[in-house]
Amino acid sequence: GIGVASISRFAPTQLVLAHAAIADPSIGRLRHAERVERAYPPLVGAARGATKAWVRDWSVEWVGDRYVARVAAEDFSFELEFVPTTAPVLNGRGGYSQKSADPQHSSFYYSRPQLAVSGTLRIDGVTARVAGSAWLDHEWSSQLMPEGARGWDWLGINLHDGGSLMAFRMRDAASRSMWSAFTLVAGKTERRA
């Protein structure tokens, strides 16, 4: 009945959303896949106190000194390792990132820019070794978005000199900015005489 909490283990009290995408210039678009499942360990879940989330055979987790991500979609799959090359970047004030003028609309937020990536990528049945750089964000909060907010725009850029830039804005239904912030980390610049 309405207002009665379900005691079933199958009740959807938490949802886990996973999205994976590969930019494929050969077809001029992203290849992407997503999964939305109710949390039901050991099949679907997110660990508390550790970086580990999984939706069936898709996963991302901190293993020793690196992140490991595994995804198997219909027309692509990957198994990648992401090794930090810099310390975590605390966004906002010491990791406390406001989302509006009211401080209750905030999150704890850090970024891991300049991750060294290596692993394998399969596209349409062809597997290749890959390497590059990546970005990982970790943000959590117990509050909903501020009243009137309808979305946010975000970017994270690994700069060529080893620095990084993260910027976001909260926006209303008319796409007007309600709140914005950024974190810029200077890189190592090489000076030549």
NORCORLIN-V495580 format. One line per field, one symbol per residue. phi: phi as a letter, one per 20 degrees, with the letter a starting at -180 (. if undefined). burial: I if it has 24 or more other ideal C-beta (glycine too) atoms within 12 Angstrom, else O. A space follows every 50 residues. Layout:
phi->???
burial->???
//
This chain:
phi->.fndffdffefeecdddcccbcfdffdmaeebbbcccffbgefbrbfemb eabbcleebbbecmcbecccbcdfdbbbccdcdfdcfgdeemdmnedfda feffebbebcdcflfedbqccdclnddcfcbrcbccdcbbbddffggnfc rbdbbcceegenebcdbbbecefemefdabbbcddfeeeedde
burial->OOOOOOOOOOOOOOOIOIOIOIOOOOOOOOIOOOIOIOIOOOOIIIOOOO IOIIIOOIIIOIOOOIIIIIIOIOOIIIIIIIIIOIOIIOIIOOOOIIII OOOOIIIOIIIIIIIIIOIOIIOOOOOOOOOOIIIIIIIOOOOOOIOOIO OIOIOIOIOOOOOIIIOIOIOOOOOOOIIOIOIOIOOOOOOOO
//
